[in-house]
Structures are given as structure tokens and as C-alpha cells.
Amino acid sequence: MNEETKQKTYAEVKVENLPSSEIEITGEVPVEVAETYRTKAINKIKKELELPGFRKGNVPDEMVISHVGEADLYKEIAEQALGQTYADIVTDKKLDVVGRPQVTITKLAPNNPIGFKIKSAVFPTIELPDYIKIAKEENNKHKKEEVKVTDEDLDKELKRLQQMMTPPTEEGSDKKPETPELSDEFAQSVGGFKDLNDLKEKMKEQMKVEREQKQVEKIRLALADAVIAKSKLDVPGLFIEGEIEQMVSSFTDRVTRAGMNMEDYLKQAGKTMEDLRKEWKPDAEKRAKLQLIFNEIAKKEKITPDSEKLEREIKHIKEHYPDANEESVGVYVAAQMTNDLVFSLLEGKKPEVSTKTEEKKEEHVHDETCDHDHKD
């Protein structure tokens, strides 16, 4: 279907520029477009709906509509439609948006156009410093040192492991708990190691890897701070809010995995979620700045994550978090991989080139050779 005959997913659209590199999009989703999402919306509700006599996901469409009501169904239709509508507006209007938009439904009634208002951040103007020169200066200040793990370091870690494996005493008991002896049996019990020597070797290797990683992180933090300090940009508020939301989500996940719920944690800490958001705002702003700056460096240096590695990582995350939105996972993974490649550049290494980029180069060389042969 060509551009002329393709049905517009929006109408009455206006794009207004706001302060701090933000825009506001207002418009409507036409009724006929909204109705094309009816089946998709019903199927999404059906997935979670359980009614007597029917298995989850097998409730007939008519009963789904009857159970949730036309108003709630239309709300789901609106959410489904607006994702595509926003993407189409961004493409058609050539909007250089960044981060997650704030979508507000302003008008919602069955058999009527869906009114919407979307606030989004756009890429601000970024004045990059001489980041290669800055990186060289920082790398000279923070020379990598050879990481060593001494026998004393290993002994401390083994003692800590012994303490962890010591059973707790029963309440009211005077009996002192026995610390397990370091032996081949102990090594086999803590992780299936062949013997005590195998445990010591593996622990030493792991400690070395962790210390090397900490050293890399320390240098990268210094590099990031130095480049941020010399860059000029106005960070969109929505982008900072997006970073805070990610921090909230990540922290909530960690608290849940630790066996607590967020409400109990906040009570124990004597804080509110708003307190945490305020505490995290400076870090969120720094993360937002870094992402924007690194995106600009990646664009300037033509750095793109390897497509095969990107797909593998997305698949890996989806295996662990099957309910995660694939598009959001893709954006997150691409950003992390891009950051890693930019850091490699700043560390003086040659970033790996995307497989697709290499293929395009080969095609270009092949085309030029063919043209040359044809001309001859």
C-alpha cells in the first residue's frame, strides 16, 4: 500500500513547541481507525479474563465485551491505537523525539474519535567538547593497574564463606554453632567444586574479575563526568522523569526479589516514594545527560551496535522476562550496547562495527566494482 492510499491513523494534529526541548502533540484517532483495534483489544483482555466454565484465554468475544463493558473495551482500544498513532505522527512529521512520551486521553466515548494529548521530549541541541582529547587526559590520570588477589585476600573471603555456611543456633540454646571446616567436602557442598583447591582457584579468579570490573567502572565514571562537565545541552524534563521511572522500576524489582514489598520497605526506611524520587533526581539528570551525549557521539562517530549481538541479548532478556515489551527491551539493550561502544572509543579501543554496517560497506564496494567493470 503506497503513501497516497494508506489510511491516516490520526486527524486534526497540531504540534506545539514547549520550553526545555519538549513538544506537545494534540489530535484525534478517527473512529474507523480505532475500530481496527477492536479484535486486538478483546484478545488482550481475554488473555487475563477468567469466567466460570471457561479457561483463561478461551472466553468467547461476546462474553468478554459483556463482562468488561463497552466503555472499558474502548479504553483498551484507545491504548492499543495510540501506540501506532504516535509512531506514525513522529515519522510523518519527522519529529526527533527521545525517551518515553506522556500520553493523555482527552476524549473517550464509544463510536467517537479518540482525543489525545502527547507530551514528548525532542533531542536538544548538544555542543560536544573535544571528547577524544578529554578522554586521553582522563585515561592518563587513571592508569590501569595490575589487579592482584593475595593469599590473605582469599583467606578473608573463605572465612566469610565459612560464616555464611555456619547454621544459626536455636533460640535459647547455649551451644556455640560449629563453623564448618575448610575441606574437600565443604567445597563440594557450597557449589559442586571438585575439591578445596578447585574452590580456591575459582574464588581467586572470580575475585580478580570483580576487581578488574570495579577498576573499569571507576575509570568509566571519571570519563563520563569529564565529558559531561565540558558538554553543553538543555536536558528535557520528560527525559529525566523517564530515567527516574527506570530507577523506580529497577529498585522495586530488587526489593521484591529480596522478599519484601515496596510499601513495607518504605515504612522501614521512614520514607515515601516521592522522597526517593527527589533523592534520585540528580543521578537521573546525570544519566539523562550521559545518554544524550553518548547518542550524539555515536551518531558523529557512526557507531552502531552489532545487529546479531543485539538480537541475541534481546532474546536472552525476553527468556527471563517473557512479559516485558519487546520494543522497550530493544531500546534499552541498544542504548546499553551503544554506551559500551562509546566507552570503548573513549578508552582508546576500536569499537566493534555493526554486522549490517559491514554488509553495507561490502555491497557498496561490490556495486562500485560492478559499475567500474560495466564502464570499462
C-alpha positions as CSV (number, residue, x, y, z in Angstrom):
1,M,0.0,0.0,0.0
2,N,1.6,3.3,-1.1
3,E,1.7,6.5,0.9
4,E,-1.3,8.1,-1.0
5,T,-3.7,5.2,-0.3
6,K,-2.5,4.4,3.2
7,Q,-5.2,5.3,5.8
8,K,-4.1,8.0,8.3
9,T,-4.1,6.9,11.9
10,Y,-4.7,10.4,13.1
11,A,-6.6,13.6,12.4
12,E,-6.6,17.3,13.5
13,V,-3.0,17.0,14.6
14,K,-1.1,20.1,16.0
15,V,2.5,20.1,17.2
16,E,3.4,22.8,19.6
17,N,7.0,23.6,20.8
18,L,7.4,23.9,24.6
19,P,10.3,25.0,26.8
20,S,13.2,22.7,27.7
21,S,13.3,20.8,24.4
22,E,9.7,19.4,24.7
23,I,6.7,19.3,22.3
24,E,3.0,18.8,22.8
25,I,1.0,16.9,20.2
26,T,-2.8,17.1,20.1
27,G,-5.2,15.4,17.8
28,E,-7.7,12.6,17.3
29,V,-7.8,8.9,16.3
30,P,-10.7,8.6,13.8
31,V,-13.5,6.1,14.7
32,E,-12.8,3.9,11.7
33,V,-9.1,3.6,12.7
34,A,-10.0,2.9,16.4
35,E,-12.4,0.1,15.3
36,T,-9.5,-1.7,13.6
37,Y,-8.0,-2.4,17.0
38,R,-11.2,-3.9,18.5
39,T,-10.1,-7.5,18.0
40,K,-6.6,-6.9,19.3
41,A,-8.1,-5.2,22.4
42,I,-10.6,-8.0,23.0
43,N,-7.8,-10.6,22.7
44,K,-5.6,-8.7,25.2
45,I,-8.4,-8.6,27.8
46,K,-9.3,-12.2,27.0
47,K,-5.8,-13.4,27.9
48,E,-6.3,-12.4,31.6
49,L,-10.0,-13.0,31.9
50,E,-11.3,-16.0,33.9
51,L,-15.0,-16.7,33.9
52,P,-16.8,-19.8,35.4
53,G,-16.9,-22.6,32.9
54,F,-14.1,-21.2,30.7
55,R,-10.3,-21.5,30.8
56,K,-8.2,-18.3,30.8
57,G,-7.9,-17.1,27.2
58,N,-10.9,-19.1,26.0
59,V,-13.8,-16.8,26.9
60,P,-16.0,-16.0,23.8
61,D,-15.7,-12.4,22.4
62,E,-19.3,-11.6,23.1
63,M,-18.9,-12.6,26.8
64,V,-15.7,-10.6,27.1
65,I,-17.5,-7.4,25.8
66,S,-20.5,-8.1,28.1
67,H,-18.2,-8.6,31.1
68,V,-15.9,-5.6,30.8
69,G,-18.4,-3.3,29.2
70,E,-18.1,-1.2,26.0
71,A,-16.5,1.8,27.9
72,D,-13.6,-0.2,29.3
73,L,-13.2,-2.0,26.0
74,Y,-12.9,1.3,24.2
75,K,-10.3,2.4,26.7
76,E,-8.2,-0.6,25.8
77,I,-8.8,0.1,22.1
78,A,-7.5,3.7,22.7
79,E,-4.3,2.4,24.4
80,Q,-3.7,0.0,21.5
81,A,-4.3,2.6,18.8
82,L,-2.3,5.4,20.3
83,G,1.0,3.5,20.2
84,Q,0.8,3.2,16.4
85,T,-0.7,6.7,16.0
86,Y,2.2,8.3,17.9
87,A,4.7,6.3,15.9
88,D,3.1,7.5,12.6
89,I,3.0,11.1,13.7
90,V,6.7,11.0,14.7
91,T,7.5,9.5,11.3
92,D,5.2,11.7,9.2
93,K,6.2,15.0,10.9
94,K,9.9,14.0,11.1
95,L,10.0,14.6,14.9
96,D,13.3,13.9,16.5
97,V,11.8,12.6,19.8
98,V,13.6,10.9,22.6
99,G,12.5,9.0,25.7
100,R,9.0,7.8,26.7
101,P,6.1,10.1,25.9
102,Q,3.4,11.2,28.3
103,V,0.1,10.2,26.8
104,T,-3.2,11.7,28.0
105,I,-6.6,10.7,26.6
106,T,-8.7,13.9,26.4
107,K,-11.9,12.4,24.8
108,L,-13.1,8.9,25.0
109,A,-16.6,7.6,24.1
110,P,-17.6,4.6,22.0
111,N,-18.3,5.4,18.3
112,N,-16.5,8.7,18.7
113,P,-13.0,9.9,17.7
114,I,-10.4,9.4,20.5
115,G,-8.9,12.7,21.6
116,F,-5.4,12.7,22.8
117,K,-2.6,15.0,24.1
118,I,1.0,13.7,24.0
119,K,4.0,15.4,25.6
120,S,7.3,14.3,24.4
121,A,11.0,15.3,24.6
122,V,12.9,16.1,21.5
123,F,16.6,15.8,21.0
124,P,18.1,19.1,22.3
125,T,21.0,20.9,20.6
126,I,24.2,19.4,22.0
127,E,27.5,21.1,21.9
128,L,30.1,18.4,22.2
129,P,33.6,19.2,23.5
130,D,36.8,17.6,22.2
131,Y,35.9,14.3,23.9
132,I,38.9,12.3,22.5
133,K,41.3,14.9,24.0
134,I,39.4,14.9,27.3
135,A,39.4,11.0,27.3
136,K,43.1,10.9,26.8
137,E,43.7,13.3,29.7
138,E,41.4,11.2,32.0
139,N,43.0,7.9,30.9
140,N,46.4,9.3,31.7
141,K,45.2,10.3,35.2
142,H,43.6,6.9,35.9
143,K,46.2,4.4,34.6
144,K,45.0,0.8,34.8
145,E,46.9,-1.1,37.5
146,E,47.6,-4.8,37.5
147,V,44.9,-6.4,39.7
148,K,46.2,-8.9,42.2
149,V,44.4,-11.2,44.7
150,T,46.7,-12.2,47.6
151,D,46.5,-15.3,49.7
152,E,45.4,-13.0,52.6
153,D,42.5,-11.7,50.4
154,L,41.5,-15.2,49.6
155,D,41.6,-16.3,53.2
156,K,39.3,-13.4,54.2
157,E,36.8,-14.4,51.5
158,L,37.0,-18.1,52.6
159,K,36.3,-17.1,56.2
160,R,33.3,-15.0,55.1
161,L,32.0,-18.1,53.2
162,Q,32.5,-20.3,56.3
163,Q,30.4,-17.8,58.3
164,M,27.7,-17.8,55.7
165,M,27.6,-21.7,55.8
166,T,27.5,-21.8,59.7
167,P,24.0,-22.9,60.8
168,P,22.2,-20.4,63.2
169,T,21.8,-21.5,66.8
170,E,18.3,-22.4,68.2
171,E,16.7,-19.7,70.3
172,G,17.6,-20.2,74.0
173,S,20.4,-22.6,73.2
174,D,23.8,-22.1,74.9
175,K,25.5,-24.3,72.4
176,K,28.0,-22.5,70.2
177,P,27.5,-23.1,66.4
178,E,30.3,-25.1,64.8
179,T,31.9,-23.4,61.9
180,P,32.4,-25.9,59.0
181,E,35.9,-27.0,58.4
182,L,37.6,-26.0,55.1
183,S,37.8,-29.3,53.3
184,D,37.1,-31.0,50.0
185,E,33.6,-31.9,51.4
186,F,33.0,-28.3,52.3
187,A,34.0,-27.2,48.7
188,Q,31.6,-29.8,47.2
189,S,28.7,-28.7,49.5
190,V,28.9,-25.0,48.6
191,G,28.8,-25.3,44.8
192,G,29.8,-28.7,43.4
193,F,33.5,-27.9,43.2
194,K,35.9,-30.9,42.7
195,D,37.8,-30.2,45.9
196,L,39.1,-27.4,48.1
197,N,41.9,-26.4,45.7
198,D,39.3,-26.1,42.9
199,L,37.2,-23.8,45.1
200,K,40.2,-21.7,46.0
201,E,41.2,-21.3,42.3
202,K,37.7,-20.4,41.2
203,M,37.2,-17.9,44.0
204,K,40.5,-16.3,43.2
205,E,39.6,-16.0,39.5
206,Q,36.2,-14.5,40.4
207,M,37.7,-12.0,42.9
208,K,40.2,-10.9,40.2
209,V,37.4,-10.4,37.6
210,E,35.3,-8.4,40.1
211,R,38.2,-6.2,41.0
212,E,39.1,-5.6,37.3
213,Q,35.5,-4.7,36.6
214,K,35.4,-2.2,39.5
215,Q,38.6,-0.6,38.1
216,V,37.0,-0.3,34.7
217,E,33.8,1.2,36.2
218,K,35.8,3.7,38.2
219,I,37.7,4.9,35.1
220,R,34.5,5.0,33.0
221,L,32.8,7.1,35.7
222,A,35.7,9.6,35.5
223,L,35.5,9.7,31.7
224,A,31.7,10.2,31.8
225,D,32.0,13.0,34.4
226,A,34.7,14.8,32.4
227,V,32.8,14.7,29.1
228,I,29.5,15.8,30.8
229,A,31.2,18.7,32.5
230,K,32.5,20.1,29.2
231,S,29.3,19.4,27.1
232,K,26.5,22.0,26.7
233,L,22.9,20.9,26.5
234,D,19.4,21.5,27.9
235,V,18.1,18.2,29.2
236,P,14.3,17.7,28.6
237,G,12.4,17.3,31.9
238,L,10.5,14.3,30.4
239,F,13.8,12.5,29.8
240,I,14.8,13.0,33.4
241,E,11.4,11.7,34.5
242,G,11.9,8.7,32.2
243,E,15.2,7.9,33.9
244,I,13.6,8.2,37.4
245,E,10.8,5.8,36.3
246,Q,13.5,3.3,35.3
247,M,15.3,3.7,38.6
248,V,12.0,3.2,40.5
249,S,11.2,0.1,38.4
250,S,14.7,-1.4,38.9
251,F,14.7,-0.7,42.7
252,T,11.1,-2.1,43.1
253,D,12.2,-5.3,41.3
254,R,15.3,-5.6,43.7
255,V,13.1,-5.1,46.8
256,T,10.6,-7.7,45.5
257,R,13.4,-10.2,44.8
258,A,14.7,-9.7,48.3
259,G,11.3,-10.9,49.6
260,M,9.7,-7.6,50.6
261,N,7.1,-5.4,49.1
262,M,7.8,-1.7,48.4
263,E,5.2,-0.5,50.9
264,D,6.9,-2.4,53.8
265,Y,10.4,-1.2,52.7
266,L,9.3,2.5,52.6
267,K,7.8,2.1,56.1
268,Q,11.0,0.6,57.5
269,A,13.1,3.3,55.8
270,G,10.7,6.1,57.0
271,K,10.4,7.5,53.5
272,T,7.9,8.0,50.8
273,M,8.2,7.2,47.1
274,E,8.3,10.9,46.5
275,D,11.3,11.2,48.9
276,L,13.2,8.5,46.9
277,R,12.3,10.2,43.6
278,K,13.8,13.6,44.9
279,E,16.9,11.8,46.1
280,W,17.4,10.1,42.8
281,K,16.7,13.2,40.6
282,P,20.4,14.4,40.4
283,D,21.5,10.9,39.4
284,A,18.7,10.7,36.9
285,E,19.7,14.0,35.3
286,K,23.3,12.9,35.1
287,R,22.2,9.6,33.4
288,A,19.9,11.5,31.0
289,K,22.8,13.9,30.1
290,L,25.2,11.0,29.5
291,Q,22.7,9.1,27.3
292,L,22.1,12.2,25.2
293,I,25.8,13.0,24.9
294,F,26.7,9.4,24.1
295,N,23.9,9.2,21.5
296,E,25.4,12.3,19.8
297,I,28.9,10.9,19.9
298,A,27.7,7.6,18.5
299,K,25.9,9.5,15.7
300,K,29.0,11.6,14.9
301,E,31.4,8.5,15.0
302,K,28.9,6.3,13.1
303,I,28.9,3.8,16.0
304,T,26.1,1.2,15.8
305,P,25.6,-1.9,18.0
306,D,26.2,-5.3,16.2
307,S,22.8,-6.4,15.0
308,E,23.4,-10.1,15.8
309,K,24.6,-9.4,19.3
310,L,21.6,-7.0,19.8
311,E,19.1,-9.7,18.8
312,R,20.8,-12.3,21.0
313,E,20.7,-10.0,24.0
314,I,17.0,-9.1,23.5
315,K,16.2,-12.8,23.2
316,H,18.1,-13.5,26.4
317,I,16.2,-10.9,28.4
318,K,12.9,-12.0,26.9
319,E,13.6,-15.6,28.1
320,H,14.0,-14.3,31.7
321,Y,11.2,-11.6,31.4
322,P,8.7,-13.0,28.9
323,D,6.1,-10.3,29.8
324,A,8.5,-7.5,29.0
325,N,7.6,-5.3,26.0
326,E,9.9,-6.4,23.2
327,E,10.2,-2.8,21.7
328,S,11.1,-1.4,25.1
329,V,13.7,-4.2,25.7
330,G,15.2,-3.4,22.3
331,V,15.5,0.3,23.0
332,Y,17.1,-0.4,26.4
333,V,19.6,-3.0,25.1
334,A,20.5,-0.8,22.1
335,A,21.2,2.1,24.5
336,Q,23.4,0.0,26.8
337,M,25.4,-1.5,23.9
338,T,25.8,1.9,22.3
339,N,27.1,3.3,25.6
340,D,29.6,0.4,25.9
341,L,30.9,1.1,22.4
342,V,31.3,4.8,23.1
343,F,33.2,4.0,26.3
344,S,35.4,1.7,24.2
345,L,36.2,4.6,21.9
346,L,37.0,6.9,24.9
347,E,39.2,4.2,26.3
348,G,41.2,4.2,23.1
349,K,39.9,0.9,21.8
350,K,38.4,0.5,18.3
351,P,34.6,-0.1,18.8
352,E,33.2,-3.2,17.0
353,V,31.3,-2.3,13.8
354,S,27.7,-3.5,13.3
355,T,27.3,-6.6,11.1
356,K,24.8,-4.7,9.0
357,T,27.2,-1.8,8.6
358,E,29.9,-4.2,7.3
359,E,27.4,-5.8,4.9
360,K,26.5,-2.3,3.5
361,K,30.2,-1.5,3.0
362,E,30.7,-4.8,1.1
363,E,27.6,-4.1,-1.0
364,H,28.9,-0.6,-1.7
365,V,32.4,-1.9,-2.8
366,H,30.7,-4.6,-4.9
367,D,28.4,-2.0,-6.6
368,E,31.3,0.3,-7.3
369,T,33.3,-2.6,-8.8
370,C,30.4,-3.7,-11.0
371,D,29.9,-0.1,-12.2
372,H,33.6,0.2,-13.0
373,D,33.6,-3.1,-14.9
374,H,30.5,-2.0,-16.8
375,K,32.1,1.3,-17.7
376,D,35.2,-0.4,-18.9
